[in-house]
Amino acid sequence: MSQHPETKAIRLQTPRTEQKEHATPLFLTSSFTYDSAEEMGEAFANDSLKVNIYSRFSNPTVDEFIAKVAMLEGAEDGVATGTGMAAVFSTFMTFLSQGDHIISASAVFGSTHTILTRYLPKWGIEYSYFDMAKPESIAALIKPNTKLLYVETPSNPGLDIIDIKAVADLCKKHNILFVVDNCFATPAVQQPIKFGADLVLHSATKFIDGQGRVLGGVVVGKKDLVKQLYLFIRNTGPSMSPFNAWVLTKSLETLFIRMDKHAANALHLAKSLQGHPKLSGVKYPFLPDHPQYEIAKKQMSNGGGLLTFELKGGVDSGRKFLNALQMISMTNNLGDSRSIASHPASTTHSKLTKEERLSVGITPGLIRVSAGLEHPDDILNDILQALDKC
Ligand SMILES: Cc1ncc(COP(=O)(O)O)c(C=O)c1O
């Protein structure tokens, strides 16, 4: 009987043990045992993927989490990592070598920007940035040594959107690996593989956890690509903890219902704040005045849980706004059941120069809001009373 992804996210589970547990078990163990020396020898032969040896290599709880994300993303296989950044870094390290070239959207998460600009060049890997608003500029950046193209859509924190299919088609034409960070949308809202992406990765720390408890990352895609990534992670060590995998696999049971509510709350906030006298703009992928609204509608089932707005008063107003909040949390995480406000210019993207920040839309007064699951009026009222004070 075929089932919907919502059902599979709840029902896909490690085979029940002899304890007949209902909830999925947690295999909190560093290593696994064998019945004989021969069996142990066989497990180590050919980097076996079938037998659990050691939890840096594989673990049933982590495997359940991976299987669910792969299923939701429409991918053949996947691999999990300790953090989202470990997923990003492991992907770059697996598929890029000295002398290679990577093209990335300039609007990417701050630490991803740091890897691209500070670390990859150290190892002889060059990068080029393109503007998410000008995807037509990508083709001119392609060189014979271009191996990988990287985007976040929606981007953090600018909420820029790119046409995944158009970029995938270009990458296919030039034999370039296309990697999408799908952290802001989650597979409940957007499945980039459907539009031609080769690999999709996540900071599972965000909406996949959904309650701000654990860190995690995951990369999914075709089996042959995942095998290469798996071997990198197995040998270099940024593997996911079984405990975190257990938290995350349980969280996936509620991903769809949570994303619907996050998006409904975010849309309500965005619509209600449009035209507010203290703001010079509100940005949300499903607002018709979003520059890539039509693309967002084409590839996302809702606008996601994040919105941004620009305070007319710049940095000063930004600080006053955050200090005036009474309920919304002041923290740099996102994708939590609790609404969160942050000021990217002074936090997540503070490592960028002022010019770099402006080039990716991070203006001094930009506030990023991760809409939580509270009653929408309570979130809105907190924002409105804080706006009154700045
Ligand atoms: C879009 C995006 N990608 C990657 C990361 C990195 O994830 P982690 O903090 O789990 O390492 C983040 C974190 O905020 C993010 O927002």
The ligand as a Gaussian input file, in Angstrom:
#p B3LYP/6-31G(d) Opt

LIG

0 1
 C       21.213000      27.887000       5.753000
 C       22.143000      27.308000       6.772000
 N       23.036000      26.374000       6.407000
 C       23.907000      25.838000       7.291000
 C       23.905000      26.228000       8.616000
 C       24.889000      25.623000       9.576000
 O       24.271000      24.712000      10.412000
 P       24.796000      24.297000      11.860000
 O       24.647000      25.496000      12.744000
 O       23.910000      23.152000      12.237000
 O       26.228000      23.895000      11.723000
 C       22.974000      27.184000       9.051000
 C       22.958000      27.616000      10.465000
 O       22.343000      28.608000      10.811000
 C       22.071000      27.736000       8.106000
 O       21.166000      28.657000       8.468000

